[in-house]
Amino acid sequence: MGKITVEECGIEGLKVIVPTVFGDARGYFYETYHYEAYREAGIPDVFVQDNQSASRQGVLRGLHFQIKHPQAKLVRVIRGEVFDVAVDLRPGSATYGKWHGVILSEENKKQFYVPQHFAHGFLVLSDYAEFCYKCTDFYHPDDEGGILYSDPKIGVEWPVRKGMELILSEKDTRWGGIDSLER
C-alpha cells in the first residue's frame, strides 16, 4: 500500500494529499487512490464518478457546487498546472465564506480533497492542463449552483500572470456573490 501525507488547510475538512512517488530510471509509480489509506487519513467517502477536463492557459472554471446533491471531490492534475480553490459554504461553519487555494501540477502530483458544501474552481496557469476529479455523487445539470469568481466578499487571490487573459464560460460571469446564497 502506498503512503500519503496529508496537509491540513486551516479550514476544517479541506485536505491537500501528497502521495509517495516511487521513481527510477524507467519513470515513476504512485497510487492515485487507495480507499483504506484515504479512510485512515480522514477521507472515508465513496466516489461514484470520475471526470476529466482539458483547458488552455487562462481558463477559469468556477466557483461551482451542487445544491441538493452536494459532492465531495478529490481533484488532481495529470498534465500542466492549475491554481485550485475551495470556498466553505457550510451553514453555521466558523469558516463560512473562507477560501483556500493550492497549486496542483503534474510535477507535484498533489491532490486536493474538497468536502461537500464547498464551492470549487480552478485557474489554468500552464499553456495547457488536464484536470481529473472523483465525485461522491453524480452530476445533476439541473442542480448546479455557483458564486462569482471575483466576489470581493470572498476575495480569492487568483494568480493571474502578466499578459494572461481570463477565459470564462458565460454562466461563470453571471453568478451572484456569496451574499446571494440562501443559508
N, C-alpha and C positions, 0 to 999 in steps of 0.2 A: 504494500500500500504506500502510495506517495505521501509526502509530508507537505503540509501547507502551513503558512504563517498568517495570522490574522492581525490586521491593523485596525484598531478602533478609530472612529472618525469624529468623536465629540458629539455625535447625535445618536442616541440610543437606537440600536438595530442596524445602522449602516456599518458595513464592513468592507475593507479592502483585503482581498485574498492574494497572497504572494505564494505561488507554487514553488516546489523544489524542482529544478530543472536539471536533468542528467544529460551532460553533453560530452562528446568526444570528437575525434576526427571525422566521424561519419555524419555528425549533426547533433540533434538533441531529442529527448523524450521527456514528457511530463504528463501527469494525469490532469485533464482539464476539469474533471468532476469525478468525485467518489463519494457516494451517499454517506457512508459511515464517517469519513474524515470531515465532511461538512457538518454532519449532525453533531459530532464531537466539538466542532467549532461554534456551535450555537445556530446552525442553519439546518433545521430539520425538514424544510419544505420538500414537497414532491413536485417536480417540474413536469408539465404536461405538453409543452410546446417549445420547440426551438425555432428561432428566427435568425435570419442573416440579411444584412443590407450592405450596399456599396454606395459610397458617396465621394465627391471630389472636395478639394480644399474649399473651406468657407461655408459648406453646408452646415446649417444649424437645425437640428431636429428636436422639437420640444418646445415647451415642457409639457409632457403628456402623462395622463393617468386614465384608468377606467373608473367609472363612478360606482356602479352597482356590482361590478365583477372585478374588484381590485386584484392586481397581480403583484407578486414579488418577482424580482428579476435578478438573474445572475448574468452580468454582461462582461464581454471581453473583446479585444481587438485582435484579429489574426493577420491583418496587413495594415501598415500605416500607423497613424497616431491620432487620438481624439482627446478632447477635454470632456469628461463625463460628469454630469451633475445630477444630484438628487435633492429635492426640496421636501421637507417634512410637512405633510398635510393632515397629520393625525389630530382629530379634535381632542382638545384637552392636553396635548403634549406640551411639555415645558419648552420644547424647541420648535414649536409650530412656526412655519414660515422661514426657518433657518435652512441654509443650504450647505452642501459640501461638494467639492469638485476634486477630481483626480485625473491625472494623465494615464491613459491606457494605451499601450502600444504593442506592436509585435515584438519589440525588443524586451520590454519589462515583463510581459506576459501576465501582468496583474489582472485581477478580476474585481468587479465592484458588485457587492450584494446590496440590492435596493429592496427593502421590505414593502409590504402592502401599504397603501395610503401615503405614498410618496409620489410626487411628480418627478419625471425623469426626462433628461435631454442630453444631447452632446453636440459638440462643435468639432468638425474635422480640421485638424491642424496640418496634416501632411498633404501632399499633392492628391492622394487617393487613400481611402481607408475601407476596410471590410470589417464589419461590426457584427458580432454574434451574441445572442442572448437567449437564455432559458426563461420561461414564464411558468407561474404556478396556476394560471387559468388561461383559457382560450381567449383569443381576441374577439371582442364583440364590437363591430363597427358602429352600432347604434348607442354604444355606452361610453364613447370617447369624451374625455374632458381635457382641459389644458389651461395653462397660465401663460401669459405673455412673457417671453424670454427676457425682456428688458424691464420687467416690473420693478420700479425703484424701491418698493416696499421690501422686496426680497433682496435686490442688489447683487445678483450674480455677477462676478467679475470675470466675464468671458475673456480669454486671452486672444483677442483679435490682433493678429500680427500686422505690421505695417504693410500696406498695399493689399491686404486681404479684403475681398468683397464678401459680405454675408449673403448667403443664398437660403431663403426660407420658403416653405410652401405658403400658399395664400392663407390657409387656415391658421398657420402658426403666427401670422402677422395680425390676426383678428381676435385672438384670445383676450379675455379681460385679465386684470390683475388679481392678486390673491384676495383682495377685498370683495371681489365679485362672487366668490365661492360661498356656498351655504355651509355653515359649520355645524 
